[in-house]
Amino acid sequence: MEKVIIAVIYMVGLLFIGYLSYKKVKNFEDYTVAGRGIPFWRNVHSISASAIGAGATMGTASLVYVHGVSGLWLGIGAVLGLLFCGIFLASKLRETGLITVPDIMNKRYGKTVSDWITVLNLFTLFSYVAAQIRALGTITQSFIDVPLLYACIIMGTVTIVYTVLGGLFAATFTDSINMIIMIIAVMVIMPILGIFKTGGFAVIATELDPSKFDMLGMGIIPILGLLMYIMPTNFVSQENFLRIAGAKNSKEAKKATITSALLVYFPYFIATMIIGLVGATLFPNLKNPDSVFPEMISRLTTPFIGGILLSGLLAAVVSTSGSMLLITSVNVSNNVVKRFRPNMEDKKLMVVSRISVVFVGVVGIVMANFGTSIVGIMQDISAPYISAILPIIIGAFFSKRANATSAKVTIIVALITSTGWWVLKQPYGVHHIVFSLVCSSLAMIITTMIAGNKNIDKGVKL
């Protein structure tokens, strides 16, 4: 009963913040980028909280539970992706004044490339929303004994409502609160409690198979698959782009992104690795590795403490799921609706964005019940988009010769190779995102070299 009460208090708190933020949202820019005036440390909290979601928390713990410390490669890749975004991209992106990746594509390569990327992007964002809602449902089952579908509906609805009300204003405020809860629960209490319950690192090392401590234990090819998925994902992270766009200036955008990667993101992954190892030591036969974190909380703590810790786990995922809902709705309104209604009034566009949040959330709830795992949902569906967008966006910001022709060829190659390699059941154990990213990068380089001088892009250099 204590867990249910704590969960309800947390949900009501989210909705209350959404209601208060609703009063601050006056126009589309307020709703999407918080008026471009997010204070530095709130932005650090917000970038961290949006980056730390189901994959970072439950996904990493699950991978470490199954594969040992080699599961940490997911975290290493994520940190490097965000760090590279801060070093090389954040200030440039903030200076453009753009919000979404399709906006960047339109300005640099033209409408056709922008439209193609919009389609791939929306497929990817829907999969991310589904993965976050699935994680929320899995956590909620630790509070309330209900089927996964019902649990997804409960937390999916709460996230939809608070996002509809407050947009990025609500997200940045809840991100700061969630970040505090996450640090206390995930980075401090759970690792310490887990180590205490096992008897210490020496006991963990004795109980677990030595292969669990091999950084290459997962295998070189699967590790490359993780890295080539997560690094580009965090380098061109849509939810982070919103925070970067909402920073006061380009300097703060860069500093906030780098600070988040080094001071919050990396230590967080170390904590989830410890939790995964503790879970493998204490509960080696879980049917669902994704549930290792909530299972530890449920079995190792009192109902009251467990409820607080589960709220921390909810906080980690809610921040990202709300961001994913928002950025997906912004892409629908800004890159689909405005494509056909370019002169739509600002307030009507904001209404469309809010309706889109509801639509995306409902679809995400349905999709959440068809995936096999949290990381699997994100990794498989995002492959065509990630393979296409990484070489194209690098060309957009760092190459004078990158052009619409090379971008189109890259998108086509990414779509064909990622889908084809997946249909062939990933020969030689090479993940389709690895094969596709190599092919699309070569396509971008070769076509840029061939067409760069003859077909100079008419778009504006970023």
C-alpha positions, -999 to 999 in steps of 0.1 A, spaced: 0 0 0 29 24 8 43 19 -27 9 28 -43 6 59 -22 41 71 -31 35 64 -68 2 83 -67 19 113 -50 47 113 -77 21 112 -105 0 139 -90 32 160 -86 40 157 -123 5 167 -133 6 197 -109 39 209 -124 23 205 -159 -7 226 -148 16 254 -134 37 254 -166 5 255 -187 0 291 -175 35 301 -186 32 288 -222 20 316 -244 32 306 -278 48 278 -299 84 288 -289 75 287 -252 60 253 -257 89 238 -276 121 255 -264 110 272 -232 114 307 -247 151 301 -253 160 311 -218 168 280 -199 193 288 -171 226 269 -173 223 245 -144 187 238 -151 198 230 -186 225 206 -173 198 189 -152 175 188 -182 200 174 -207 211 148 -181 175 138 -172 164 136 -208 194 115 -218 190 92 -188 160 71 -197 150 35 -201 181 26 -220 205 42 -196 189 29 -165 171 -4 -170 188 -12 -204 223 -9 -190 214 -28 -158 198 -55 -179 228 -58 -203 252 -60 -173 230 -86 -156 232 -108 -188 267 -101 -201 286 -87 -172 307 -55 -173 308 -56 -211 272 -43 -209 288 -10 -199 298 -4 -235 262 10 -239 270 36 -214 305 44 -228 291 49 -262 262 71 -249 286 93 -229 310 97 -259 280 106 -282 268 133 -259 303 146 -253 311 148 -290 277 166 -295 288 192 -269 323 196 -282 316 197 -320 279 204 -325 260 221 -297 272 257 -303 268 254 -340 233 241 -336 223 268 -311 235 295 -335 213 283 -363 181 289 -342 166 257 -356 147 232 -335 146 198 -353 168 177 -375 144 181 -405 147 219 -400 185 215 -404 181 193 -435 157 218 -451 180 247 -446 211 228 -458 199 204 -484 163 214 -494 128 202 -489 131 167 -505 159 156 -482 140 172 -453 109 152 -462 127 119 -464 145 125 -431 112 134 -415 97 101 -424 126 80 -411 129 103 -380 92 98 -371 96 60 -372 126 62 -349 109 86 -325 78 64 -323 101 35 -313 118 55 -287 85 66 -272 74 30 -271 106 19 -254 102 45 -227 65 37 -221 74 0 -219 100 8 -192 74 29 -174 50 0 -175 76 -25 -162 84 -2 -133 48 5 -125 42 -33 -122 65 -32 -92 41 -7 -76 8 -23 -87 1 -59 -97 -14 -54 -131 -7 -67 -166 20 -48 -186 -6 -32 -210 -25 -17 -181 7 -5 -165 18 12 -197 -17 28 -201 -15 43 -165 20 59 -168 16 66 -205 -15 87 -197 2 106 -169 32 115 -191 9 125 -220 -12 148 -198 18 166 -182 35 170 -216 4 183 -232 0 209 -205 35 223 -201 57 213 -230 94 220 -224 86 245 -196 72 215 -176 99 192 -187 128 214 -176 112 220 -141 104 183 -136 139 174 -150 156 193 -121 134 175 -96 138 141 -113 175 146 -114 178 150 -77 156 119 -71 176 99 -96 209 108 -81 197 99 -46 180 67 -56 201 53 -85 235 67 -80 237 65 -42 212 44 -23 208 14 -47 245 7 -53 254 11 -16 224 -11 -6 232 -37 -32 269 -40 -23 259 -43 14 234 -70 7 259 -91 -13 287 -87 12 309 -65 -9 328 -65 -42 349 -95 -32 318 -116 -28 304 -104 -61 337 -114 -78 336 -148 -62 300 -156 -69 299 -145 -106 316 -163 -134 349 -147 -144 336 -140 -178 312 -114 -163 343 -92 -157 356 -93 -192 350 -60 -210 349 -79 -243 327 -107 -229 297 -97 -250 317 -102 -282 334 -77 -305 306 -76 -331 277 -71 -306 298 -44 -289 304 -26 -322 266 -29 -328 259 -11 -295 285 16 -301 274 23 -336 239 26 -325 242 46 -293 270 70 -302 253 85 -333 220 84 -314 233 107 -286 253 128 -311 221 138 -329 197 133 -300 165 151 -308 155 156 -272 189 171 -264 185 194 -295 155 209 -278 175 217 -247 204 231 -268 180 252 -288 165 264 -255 198 275 -240 204 313 -235 233 313 -260 257 290 -280 284 291 -253 260 279 -226 246 253 -249 281 238 -254 291 240 -217 258 225 -205 261 195 -228 297 187 -219 290 192 -182 261 168 -184 281 141 -202 311 142 -177 296 151 -143 263 133 -145 259 109 -174 292 88 -169 289 84 -131 253 73 -136 263 45 -159 288 33 -134 261 31 -108 238 11 -131 266 -13 -139 270 -20 -102 233 -26 -99 234 -50 -128 263 -70 -112 245 -70 -78 213 -83 -94 232 -111 -112 247 -121 -79 216 -121 -58 189 -131 -84 206 -151 -112 174 -166 -127 152 -137 -135 129 -144 -165 130 -108 -177 164 -91 -173 148 -57 -180 132 -61 -146 164 -65 -126 164 -30 -112 127 -30 -100 131 -66 -87 161 -55 -66 141 -26 -51 111 -49 -44 131 -77 -28 158 -58 -9 139 -29 7 109 -21 29 77 -11 11 82 26 21 119 28 11 111 7 -20 84 31 -30 108 61 -28 135 42 -48 110 31 -74 99 68 -77 136 75 -86 135 49 -112 102 63 -126 118 98 -126 147 85 -148 123 73 -174 96 99 -172 120 127 -181 130 110 -213 95 97 -222 81 133 -218 110 146 -240 104 120 -266 67 127 -267 74 164 -271 100 162 -298 79 137 -318 49 161 -316 72 190 -326 83 170 -357 48 163 -366 36 199 -363 67 216 -375 78 193 -403 46 176 -414 17 200 -407 36 231 -416 47 214 -448 10 217 -460 0 247 -439 30 270 -439 11 300 -428 -6 284 -398 -10 308 -369 13 303 -339 -14 294 -314 -30 269 -338 4 253 -343 7 249 -306 -27 232 -305 -16 208 -332 15 200 -312 -6 192 -282 -29 170 -302 1 153 -317 14 145 -282 -18 126 -275 -16 107 -308 20 98 -304 15 87 -268 -14 64 -277 6 48 -305 36 44 -282 14 26 -256 3 1 -283 38 -4 -297 53 -9 -262 35 -42 -259 51 -58 -290 88 -54 -284 111 -80 -268 132 -56 -248 138 -20 -241 171 -17 -259 159 -40 -287 129 -18 -296 151 13 -299 181 -3 -316 162 -23 -343 137 3 -355 161 33 -354 188 17 -377 177 33 -410 175 68 -395 207 66 -375 226 52 -405 214 80 -427 215 110 -404 250 107 -389 269 112 -422 244 137 -435 245 160 -404 283 158 -402 283 169 -438 258 197 -431 280 213 -405 315 204 -415 317 200 -453 313 228 -479 309 202 -506 281 182 -490 250 185 -513 214 174 -518 224 147 -542 249 130 -518 223 133 -489 196 116 -510 219 88 -521 230 83 -484 194 80 -473 186 55 -500 217 34 -492 209 35 -454 173 24 -459 182 -4 -483 212 -18 -464 197 -16 -429 164 -32 -440 181 -58 -463 207 -68 -437 179 -73 -411 158 -93 -436 188 -115 -442 189 -121 -404 222 -102 -400 248 -125 -416 280 -133 -397 264 -118 -365 270 -83 -377 241 -60 -365 223 -43 -393 231 -9 -379 268 -16 -382 267 -27 -418 243 1 -428 263 29 -411 295 18 -429 277 17 -462 259 50 -458 291 68 -446 309 55 -477 280 66 -499 281 101 -484 318 104 -489 319 90 -525 289 109 -538 301 142 -522 335 137 -539 318 130 -573 290 155 -572 305 181 -549 319 204 -577 292 198 -603 262 199 -581 269 225 -554 240 225 -530 218 255 -531 210 254 -494 225 278 -469 258 267 -453 253 262 -415 
